Amino acid sequence: MIIFPNCKINLGLHILQKRADGFHNLETVFYPVPLQDGLEIITADSSIKESIQFSTSGLNIGTSHQDNICVKAFLLLKKEFPHLPPIQMHLHKVIPSGAGLGGGSADAAFTLMLLNEKYNLGLSNEQLMRFALQLGSDCPFFILNTPCFATGRGEQLKPVSVNISGYRLILVNPKIHISTAEAFSKITPNNDRTSPELLVNLPVSQWKDVLHNDFENGVFKLHPETKKIKEQLYETGAIYASMSGSGSTVYGIFDKSIQPQLNFPPHYFVKSI
């Protein structure tokens, strides 16, 4: 059985305050984007002794197989459902890793959903979201996989009606891995602002001046290439441009009538959707 995990972008991202548990409270709008990995799970031959055999293709995932989040998702369910048979899992990676697009979180969430469907585990979305949260703060979003206003660590989700499918979306990733811890270290929390939940109700043409990602200033200073990407997207006609998550992907929203003439280095990942 094959499934296709998609990524997300953040429409605004506010860091509100640091919590007693070391995490930060934030608010953002998660928006699903149809750039997809491929994930296949089959039941392994009865002669296989390991509970899971994992393989990959496509982009480098940057972790050992035993540390991969898809493997962790399987082992999490295996504890709850010991009758799960040995499996072979293959992940074809298209979404850049460590890029602010939530690709790994999506892979984990879709692993849970695929196992639930393939082996008739009977888990509800609410139960799947509880398992997903054990794997990452934004993993539960991909169980719902619809535009959501996210609060808390990103796990408290409320569907919203924002829709940018009528626009051209361009993702640009300079192949720089941004440390989330480093990105947070440059943040000055601020909980006295208009929420992204309200701001995304404004016309997209008004987002440029009001809808911000708090990670941008720090990441732009550390990695000026990311700032240049945003500037070029605006120079070539973007209505709105922003970094996604803690970076390093920057996206631009364009009118579909515009075919921007982009001139990024050849090693950059550039995708028009």
N, C-alpha and C positions, 0 to 999 in steps of 0.2 A: 504494500500500500504506500502511495506517494502523496505528499502534501507539500505546499509551497509557502513557507514562512515569509511574510513581508516585513518591511521596515517601517519606521515612523519618522516624522519630524516634529520639532517643538515649535508651536506658535506662541512665542513669548515664554520666558522662564524667569520667575522671581524667586530668589532665595530669601526667605522671611526671617528665620532665626535658627541658631544652633540648638539642638535638643540635648537633654541630659544623657541620652544614650549615645551621643557622638554623631548621630545623623543630623541632617538639616531639614527643617520644614520648608517646603517649596510649593509653588503653584505654577502650573503650566497647562497648556492644551496640547495633548498628544493627538497627532493626526496621522492615520495610516497611509502609507505610500506603496504603490504596486511595483516596488523593486523587490524581487523575491529570490530566496535560496530554494534549494530542492532538498527534501528530506524523505528518505525511503526506509521503511522497516519491514523486514520479513522474518518469519519464524525460522530459527536456525535448525539445521539438521540435528537429529536426536543424539548424534555422536559427539556434538560439540559440548565441551565441559564448561567453558566460560559462560556466564550469564548474558554477556553482551560482547559482540565483535563490532568494532567501530572503524569506519574508514571515511576518508574525505577526498574531495577533488575541488578544483577551482582555486579561489584565492586562499592564501595561507591563513589559517585560523590563529596561529601564534600561541597555541597551547598544546600540551601533550594530550594524547587521546584520553587518558584516564582523568585528566582535569577538565575535559570539555564539558560544557554546561548541558549538552544533550545527554551525555552519559550520566551526569549527575541527576538529570530529570528521570531517566529510566530507573536508576538505583533508588531514588526517592519513592517511586511508585512500587518498586519491587519489595520494599520493606512493608508497605501496606497491603500488597497483593502478592504474597510469596508464590502463588500458583502461576504467575507470569512465566511463560516459557523462555528459554534462551532465544535471543534475537540477534540478527545482523542489522546494523544501522549504517546507512551511508548518507553523508551530508555533502551536497554540492554547494560551495560557498560563492555567492555573487555579491552579497552586501559586504562592503568593507568593514573590517573589525576595528573596534576602538575608535569609532568615527562619529559617535553621537547619534547614530541611526537606530540603535537598539537591536541590531541584527542578532547578537547572541541571545538576548532576552527573548526575541521572537522565536528563535530556534528551540529554546527550552520550552516555551509555552506550547508551541506546536507539537513538540515531542509528547507532552502530556496529553494533548487533545488527540493525537494520532493513536497513542497507546490505548486511551479510553475507548475510542471507536473500534479499533481493530480487535481488541480483546474483550469488548462488551463489559467494561468495568462499571458502568452505570453512574459515573460521577457527573454531578450537575456543574454548571458553569461556576457557581459559588464555591463548590468544593475544589474544582480545578484551580480557581484563583487563589485559594488558601495554599495549595501545593506550590503554585507558581511563585507566591511571595517568599517562600523559603529559598528560592533560587535567585531572586533579585527584585529590587523595588519596583522596576517597571515591567516585570514579567506579567503581572495580572492584566495589564492593559491589553496584551495580545490575545488573551482569552476572549475579551469583548470585541477587540479589533474594530472599533468604531470611534469617531472623534469623541474625546473625553476631556473634561476639565479634571486635572489631577492635583491633589493636595496631599498633606502628610509627607511621606518620603517619596510620593508618587504613586502610592498604592490605593489611595482613596479616590475613587473614580465616579464621575458624573457625566453621562452622555450629553453632548452639546450638538447643536444643529449646524455648525460651520461647514461650508462646502466650497472647496477651491478647485473642484474637478473641471470647471469651465476655463481654467487657466493652464498655461504651460509651466511645468515645474522643472527646474534644472538643478541637479545636485552636483556639487563639485567637492572632491576630497583630495587634498594635496599629499596623501599617503603619509601624514604625520600622526603618530599615536599620541593623544593627549592623556596624561595621567589625571584621572578624576580627582584624586587627592590633591594634586598640584593645582588643578583648576579651582577647587573649593578654597584652597589656601589664599587665593587672590580676591576672595569675595568679601564685601562688607554687607552683611544682611540688612534688609530694610523691609519692614512689614506695613509701611504706610503709603501704599500706592494702589491705583486702580487695578483690579484683578484682570488677568488675561481672559478670564471667562467673559467679562463684559467687553473688553477691547476687541475681541474677534467678531463681535456683532457689528462693529463699524465697517464701512466699505473698505475693501482691501487697499484702495488708493490712499486711505488715511493711516494705515498701519505704520508706515515708515517713521513717523514722528512720535508714536505712542507705544508701540509694541516692541519690547526690548528683551534681550537675553542677557542676564546678569553676568554670565561667564565671558561675554565677548571682550570686555576691556582688558581683563587679565590675560586671556589667551592671545589676543591681538598683540600685546606687548611681548609676550614670550615667543610668539610665532607670527611675525609680521606678514608671512605669506597668506595667512587666513584673512587678515584685514584687506590685503590686496584683492583677494577673490571677491569679497563683498563689494569693494569699490568697482571692480570691473563689471560685476553683475548689474550694478546701478548704471554704470556708464553705457552699457549695451541695451538699456531699456527696461530693466526690472521695475515692476511696480513696488515690490517689497523684497528685501533680502535680509537674511539672518543666519547666524550660526545655529546649528541644531544641537541640542543637549550641551555637553561640555566640549564639543568639537571632536575632530577638526573639520567636519563637513559643513559647508556653507551652501545654502540654497537660495535660489531666486525664483520669484513668481512673476511670470510674464503674461501679457495678453497673447492669446493664441495666434493672433495675426502677425506677431513679431517672431522672426527667425534671428536671434542674436548671433552676431559674428564674434564668437569667443576665441581667445588666443591664450590658452593655458599651456604650461609645459606638457610635453607628451606623456610623462609618467603620471600625471594627475588622472584620477578617476572622474569622468564627466558623464552624466546620464541625464537625458531629456525625457520627461514623462508627460 
